[in-house]
Each structure stands twice: as C-alpha cells, then as structure tokens.
Amino acid sequence: MDHQFQGQVNKMTKTQFAAPLIAVLALSACMAPPQIEEAPVQPPGIEPLPTAYDDGLTERKPDLCKASSYAGQIGQPGGVIPTLGIERSYRVVEYRGIEPQEYDPNRIVFRLDEMGNISAVDCG
C-alpha cells in the first residue's frame, strides 16, 4: 500500500469518526439536567399519620416479650422449653431451620444450636 494513500485513509477515518462524536456531545449539552424531587416538608407542630405497615419490622421494639428473663436457659437442651411454664406465644427455631418471617414483638423465640441446645433467646 502506498504511504500517501494510507495517510489519506487515516485522515478520512479520523474525520468520519470525529463528526458523529462532536454531534453527540453537542446534543448531550443541550439536554436538561435530571429533575430531583424534594421531600415534602412537614409543617411544624403536626405529627405525621402512622402508616399501615408500622408493624415493628422497620424498627425492632425493646424486649416486649421479656426474652431477657429466659437468658439463663442459654446452653440448656431445647427439651426444657416446654417445662418452663411459658404463658405467652413462643417459637423454637432449630439450627439451620426455616423460620417464618412474620414478626411478633410479643413472641419469645428460642434459637437452638447444632447440638439442640438453646443458643439465643429473643423476641419475634
């Protein structure tokens, strides 16, 4: 290939490539910036209404189920749970077991380790 002809091909390729690139950059400069929605401002002195989904999932409530009173059972076999005389609802979650996802802050949850011993007590 002749060097002079190759130089013309390179110039032509660069020109053909630069024109669409310049056009795209020029058009993008003309676009309006994206609109940012601002959160509505709550007037002072007015409390927001509670939502229908305020069920404790977004914020864990304090020890409503009194799980801390069963903390002394940690390390005991899971078989002692029915003998504790618990008068409220409770759930036993076995090691690597499937746990339903409904949260009840008044329910006691006993979590068992791989040996079947109580490893944790919490609400849920």
Phi, psi and omega in degrees: 000139181288137182298324180293318180293320179297321177297321178293322179296316179297317179296317182294319180295317179296318180294316180295328181281323185287323184299309179295326179295317178296319180297317179296316179296320180294317179293322180292332177289337181276347183287146178287147178292154180297143180278134178253121179280130176268144179292142179296143181271129179279124178300144181296142177087357180247123179280139176291151179289145177292148179270161179290343184259018179278075186246016178093354181284326181282334179219118178291131181276159180298181187297067181291332183273357181063039179298330182297336179287348178253008180299334178293347179275352180298130183099343179280156177297147179300339180294344180280346185302313180295341182270001184280352179069036181288126183259001177244173182291146177215163180224143175248122179252113180287161179303125182058023179278166178274131181241123176302151188265006177283132185259127175234108184294347180265355182267138177273136179240120175260124179253130183258150176270186183295340179269357181089009178269154179291122181253339180200152176227125177211184180261152176155000000 
